[in-house]
Structures are given as C-alpha cells and as structure tokens.
Amino acid sequence: MTGLSVLIPVFNYDVRPLVRALLAQAPDWGGPLEIHCLDDGSHEEFRVKNRELAQVPGVLYRELGCNVGRAAIRNQLAAAARYKWLLLLDNDSRLPDTQFLARYAAAREQAPVLSGGTTYEMAPPPETALRLRWLYGRHREARPAAVRQQAPHGQLTLNNLLIQAELFRRLGLDENLTRYGHEDTKFGWYLRRAGVKVLHLDNPVLHDGLEPAPIFLQKTHDAVRNLVQLYQAEGLGADTKLLRAALRLKRWGLSEAVRTAFGLRREQVRRNLLSNRPSLRQLDALKLYWLLNELR
C-alpha cells in the first residue's frame, strides 16, 4: 500500500479542525497516513491549543524555537516524512467536503505532481479589512483545473500540492527566499526544467484565513521583492505578466515616467485598497510601481 505524509506548517493558527477533518478521511487514501504539524514560532496561545495534537494517533506535532520561514519549514517537514507521497497544505485551509483525499487517491497514479487548487467563500466577508484579500482570492487564485492546466508549471502553488516525496526532496525549496512569496514560482520552474509532469485537479481547499488588507499588501510587496531577487539572480520570472510589463516599460524608456506619475497618486490608491470596494486594477498598478522601484 502507498503511504501519505500530510505536511502542515503552523503559524499563529488553530490547526486542530483541519487535522480532525483529514483524519476522518484517512481511510479513503487506501494506505497508511501520517500528519506532520510543525509550529514555526507561533504565539503561545496557539501553541497551547495545537499541543493537544501531540497526543493524537497518527499526528506528529513539533515546535521550532524561532520562525524559519515558508521554504525552510516545508523542507524540514519533508525530511521527516516517512511515506512515498507528500500532501502540502497551509494551516488555514479547510477541506471542501468528505471526498478530498478520495479524489487524490483516485488520481495519484496519473502524475508525480498533482495540484488541487484553492477556492474562497462565494459571499464577501463583512469586515472591510478582509475585502481585498477575498477579492484577490476569488478573481486571481480560484481557477478551475482546466485553466490552470494551460500553464501547469506556472499555475502551481505549494498549498494543496500532492507530490512524490523523492521528487520534492531532490528539488527542494529555496531557503534564501526568506520573505513571503514566489517559492512556488521557483519550484514550478525547477519542475518544468526537469520535465516533470504536473496535473491540475478540481480538488480545492477553501482558504479560511483571510489577512487584513495592510498585512496582505505587505506580503504582496515582499513577493514583488522576491520576484526581482529571482529574476536578477537566476533570470527567473521574466514570463510573469507583472515582470513582462515592467521590462517592456524599461525597454521603451517609460519606466521612470510611469513610476513618477504613479507616485503622485500612491496614497489615493492605498486608500482604495483599504476600503470596502477595493480595485484589483489599482492593486496591479501598485505592484508594477513597486517592481519598477526595485528594478531601478
């Protein structure tokens, strides 16, 4: 029988409901299953809750003394896993129904890497601060498998990814990317370069932990910096829509004019993004402005 190791990095989140839901579906995998939860320097209030998992059969709960980041913690989780398949999940994921593991089990022999996708609640959150993250998720991240399969390596995300353990350990995640964002971009690039097939499935998890807009904007800014780091160090990311636009402006000699013009309305854009009717076009413009600043 083929075993599954579920890998969940934990940071300031009560992961117990997700673990319980996974354990309830464990028989549907059709083989042994273990769940690894590794806390990455959470506040004590969350550690106290999640420590209960250390007593649950089939769950291995551990804590790190300090935060090591999104790439390093996943590499550590993979190193401790025992089974052939790894399922990478974010701690703020929620399973959509009772057939989540069954769908992966039915498809696992079709490719060494399977990506299930992410979905969001249909209705916007009542809190104004959460509107931007929800809107971005609904319109930019919640894509059906047929759309993601058109660019299988470029549409890959580390959340809700089923992958053969040997392959993940061989490629690994870049621990030099200590800020938030684009670890999955680089990993997808490695998979494409190695000629590894990636299959996208309609097996999404629901993203349950929406960040307030100021935190989401900070993470987005960090991701832009990571994209520039990858591009300047390794030539990676030139095929992304954002970097293509920035490089085109530089070739045309327009980057400084665009950067200056946007700088005059930067605060107006920020007010919009923090409002209850944020615009993704405004967010795109802000990201381009940040990127042009990084490329100067």
N, C-alpha and C positions, 0 to 999 in steps of 0.2 A: 504494500500500500504506500501511496505517496503522501508524505507529511507536509504540513503547512506551518510556518512560523509567522505569526502576525506581529509586526513591529510598530509600536506606538511611542513616539517621543512625547513626553508630557511636560507642559509648561503652563502653570497657573490655570489649570482646568481640572474639573472633576471628571475623570475618565471612567468612573465606575459604570455608568449606564451603557457606554459603548462596549466595555468588556463583557458585561452581562448579556448584551444582545448577540455578541459574537459567540459566546459560549453556548447560548441557546441554539445556534445554528451549526455548531461544530460537527454534529453527526452528518450533516449534508455534504461535508467536504469529502467524505469517503476515505479517511485515513487519519493518522494521528495529527493532533493540532496543539500548538502551544502559543501563548500570547506573552510577548515581552513588552513591558512598560518601563521605560527609563526616564526618570524625572531629571530635567535639565535646569536645576536651580530654581524651582518654584518657591513661592511664598509658603510659609509654614502651614497656613490654613488649608492649602490644597494638599500638601504632603500628608497632613493628618488624615484627611479623607481617603486619599488614594492608598495609604499604607494598609488599609483593610485587604487590598488585593493580594498582598503577600501571603495571605492565609487561604487563598482560593486555589484549589487544584487546577493545574494546567496554566496558571498565571505566574510569571516571573517578574516581580516588581523590584526595581532597584532605584537608587538615588545617586546623583552626582553632586559633588560638593560645590560646583560652580557651573555656570552656563557655558557650554562649549559650542553652541550654535547648531543650525539646522543640518548642515552636512556632516559634521563630526559625530553627532549623536546617532544619526542613521547608520553611519559606518560602524559605530560601536554595537548597535543593535544587531546588525547583520553578522558581525563577527561572533556574537554569542548564540546565534540561531542554530538549531540542530537539523532542520529539515530541508528538503530539496527546493521547496517553494517559499518565497517571501511575499507577504502582503503588507505593503507600506500604507499606513493610514495616519492622518493627522488626528490629534486628540479631540478636536472639536467637530469630528464627523459624526453623523447619525445614519444608521442603516435605514434604507427606504422601506423595506418590507422583510418578510421572513425567508426570502429566496436568494438573498445576496450571495452567500457562499455557494449555494447550489449552482447558480449561474456561472460562477468562476470555475467550479469543479467540472461542469459540462464542457467548458471551452478551453481548459488548460493545456490540452494536447495540440491545440491549433497553432501556438506560437510560444516562444520563450518569454515574451513580454506582452502582458495584457493590461490595458488601461481602461478603467471602468467609467471615468468621468465624475463630474460634480454637478449637483443641482442645488437650487435655492427655493425657498418658500415662494408661492405664487404672489401672495399679498405683501406689500412693503411693510417694513416694521413701523410701529407707531412713533418710535423715537427718531427725532430729526437727525441726531448724530449718526445713526446707523444707515441712513438712506443711501449715502454714496456707496458704501461697501456692498449693500444689497443690489443696487442698480448695476454696478460693475459686474457682480457675480452673475446676475440674471442675463445680461446682454453680452458679456465678453467671455465668461467661463462655462456657462451651462449650455454646452453644444452637444448635439446628438453624435453618435458614433460615426455615422456616415460622413458628417462634416469633418470631424477630427481625422478620419482615415485618409482624407485627401492630402494631408501633410502629416503622416503618422509620427515621425520623429519630432517635428516642430510643435505638435499639439500635446506632447507628453507632459504629464505632471507627476510629481512624486507622491502626491496624495492619491490614494486608491489605485495603486500600481501593484500588479501581481507579476513577479519576475523570478526566474530561476536563481537560486542563491549563488551558485558558482559564477554565473554571469555578473551579478551585482558586485560580488566581492572582487572579481577580476578588474572591473572598470572602476568601481568606487565613486564617491562624490568628492569634489574638490573642496578640501577643508580650508583653502586660502580665501574662499568666499565667505568671510565671517559675517558680513551684513546680510540682510534679508534679500532674497530674490535671485533667480536665474541659475540655481543649482540644477534644476531640471532641464533648462536650456542646454547647459553644457553636457549633461548626461545623455540627453537625446542626440546631441551631436556625436558623442562617442559611439552610441548605438548605431547611428547611421553610417559612420565611418567604418565600423566593424561589420557592416552588412547584416545586422540583426533585425529580424522581422518584428514589427510592433503591430499588434492587433488591438483596435479600439472596440469596446463593447458598450452597449447601453446597460450599464450596471452601476449607476452613480450612487455616491453617498451624498447626503444632504449636509451642506456646510452650515453648521449650527452656531458658530462663534463669530458673529459679525463684529468687526472692530469699529469703534467710533471714528468719524472722519479724520480727525487730526492724526490719530495713530496710523490709519490706513495711508494717509498722504505721506507720513514719514517713511513707512515701509516702501511705498511706491518710489519715493526719492532714493532710498537705499538700493532698490532694484535697478534704477537707472544708473547709479554709480557702478553697480556690479556689471551691468551690460557693457559699459565703457571699459571697465577693467578687462573683461573677457575679450573685447574687440582689440584693445591696444596690446594686450599680451599675446593673444593667440589668433587674432583675426576672426574670432567667433562672433556671430550675431549680425553680420552685415546683411543677412537675408531677413531680418526682422523689419516689420513695417516702420517702426519708430526710427531705427538706425538708418534705414534706407532714406527716409525723408530728411534726416539731419545731414547725411553725407551728400545728398543731392543739393541741398541749400549751400553747403560749403563749396561744392564744385561750381555752382552758379555765382558765387561771391555774394550771397544774400544772407549768410548766417548772422553776421553782426547786425544788419538792419532788422532782421526778424527778432533777434534777441533783445535789441534795444526797444523796439516797438512793444513787444510783449511785456517787458519790464515795467513800462508805464501803466499797465493795467493789471499787474500781478495781484494786487490786493483785491481788486474787483472780482477777479477770477476766484481767488481763495474764498471770498465771502459767498460766492455762488456755490462752491463745492461743500461748504459747511451748512448750507441752507437745506430746507425740506424739499427743494426741487433742483437738485444738482444736475449739471450737464456733463455728459461724458465727452462731448466735444471740447469743453473747457478743460477737462482733465487731460485729454490728449495734447492740447496746446501747452499746458503746464509741463507735461512730461517732455515735450520737444524743447521747451525753454531750458529745463534742467539739463537735458542732454547736450544742447548747444553750449551751455556754460561749461560742462565737463570736457568738451572737446576743444575748448579754446587753447 
